[in-house]
């Protein structure tokens, strides 16, 4: 029997591989037949007899005749005569030479066509690959669907057979149980076969899905390299485009990273479940659950048995560790980003009726302090500060101020008031007041930035609930800011306020402390409220209707809410009119029953004429022309104004004219120019310092950008002037200091008559506190007063009209009057009686200062009680400018 005809049912047949033993070959191979004579004869008489005969196959017992004839044919094929070697080499060289021109022409044609056909070839390749992938996916999908359908059918049939088995056993048909078991065994065999195919398919699908990303990346890399080799500079590489798209997706969509992590987790669970379904005997649902446990806890695969399940479980656990690492990194980044956002002040402020401060300057500390005092009666408020600084730095600087905010919370945010998104972040539309602080430095740049901030605030789409209080540095820019903001904007010109207060305090020593009491919220301040029960009363009766407040004006509703300070006694309060008072708090006063007050008569019905004064300005301010005009309106004719600074005399007149001052229109004062440095002693000694009624030390324009440098210069000038005066007038200083305590009210009054009153302009409130404690200056005016004014206007925008009139050249102002204008020595009067006597002079008395007291009393209590007065006492009144 030959090997080709061996039956597969033979006992020695192997199903996988066929390895016949030698004995089997010996038994099954027939003996070779004897050689035929014609074979040998043909060999002898062959024309190729000269060629050596091949070895005989006769001695090979294990080869059949068929094999012999096969090898014979192979031998005859191989042994064809070969051409000579020289001829072959020469012929090959000739053929190569003949082909060279052809190859060159083909290269030229391919070079010409590659540029035009490369794009089309790539497109065709991509389309073919896409169609092939689509066909494969469709085929796999159909096979998976078909196998799952068959598997479900087998499960349904098994359930039906189980139900039938229960019924048969219930009917005691035991004889048919064996038949049923055999049928079930056959069905199980069939189901096992179908499950086997389904598991193999699941394993193939899982491997295929795992290989798809690898193939995709390889394809992208191949396409990118092909584009790079084709020198396509106009198009970006495919891998770069894909990376760019992924980057855009992760950057634009906030939930892209968690979504990618979720998709990766589901893919690992699904692929791991399919792979476990292919290598274990469990159903698909159990395999998916087992895959989830491997992903959630990488130690669950320790009890897995078998090589296949262990490999799959280790792979799933490895994927689970990667997912856990990704999740941990994502959560850590999210937490770090959130804390970083909170630390840098990027979160949104969700508040209402809060006070918003935009900007940062040295006035912020005192402004926050005043707002905290103002909100103390309400249990505290919310103040939000937004500036272009780091949030932590702002909080540290505020903590260093060591102010007691009395329950008010200060929230800091980092941002620019010029950006609408940052303004919305601090709930600008819900704030009840917005304060725009002027920046430290150049005045024009600061006002320009304030103007842009007002433009940004007016551009908020939601609108503004509160009003805007803008601090400006130059009076000339006030008109432009009001033009942009309209009635919504209230301006406080810091430079102008300080200048006017310095002039008022120079003329009336002690007025600085009065302004501090009225502007600050620590004592008494202005309030406006409507009282229907007082409608129809005259203003003379309204004055004595409030035991805990002093009325000083009327907000007339018929005049569009205009506030009239110090109105006539005969004015009758109308409906919707409001009363302006000075009180301790907005809820601390109310009208009471009208008391009976004896008016009396004035001991003097006139005030002596003003005398000429001699005033010295040390330093040069930007608004020097405004201060000169105010002084010319206040001082008596024949007064002198000495200006001592380092600005050349030929440039001073030009600066004053450029600022709008007409020197020819000055009526009451004469300008005297002296050039020198205010911090050099010999320059100061050339001045008659003992002859001046008032000396004003100004923050020089050359150093006003730096508050510390300006204050240092002012402090040095103050110390030098004090030392020069003490040496020139030793006896006067000795008598004054021995009679009265330093810095007392009477001492300041005597100093104003005996020698010069010195008013120092200090920019930094901390320097002001040091000077006040050391008592080396009579009166110190600093930016703290500006902060008080800003806080008062922020709490009630109507107060700005009152302050503007009190600071203006015309109208009413705060004045200090001697007691002999209203009473006689030793006369006993109540405060109400003094108040009505002052009304005969069209004045409103708001407080007094006793001769032996340290401070003035504004809005005194017990106004109906009588007390004995002295002629050395003084009264603080609101009166028309003289």
HUKASUL-V299234 format. One record per helix or strand of 3 or more residues. SS is the DSSP state (H for helix, E for strand). FROM is the first residue (numbers start at 1). LEN is the number of residues. Records with the same first field share a line. If there is no record, write none. Layout:
SS: FROM-LEN / FROM-LEN
//
This chain:
H: 22-7 / 37-8 / 65-14 / 85-86 / 174-56 / 238-15 / 256-24 / 284-13 / 298-6 / 307-37 / 364-11 / 376-3 / 391-10 / 420-6 / 428-3 / 443-16 / 475-14 / 494-14 / 511-9 / 532-3 / 539-4 / 557-3 / 624-11 / 649-10 / 663-3 / 681-5 / 689-3 / 701-3 / 707-22 / 730-10 / 745-10 / 765-10 / 784-12 / 799-9 / 819-3 / 831-9
E: 355-4 / 382-6 / 409-6 / 433-4 / 467-6 / 489-5 / 525-5 / 549-8 / 562-4 / 578-6 / 614-5 / 639-7 / 669-7 / 694-4 / 757-6 / 779-4 / 812-7 / 828-3 / 844-6 / 866-3 / 874-7
//
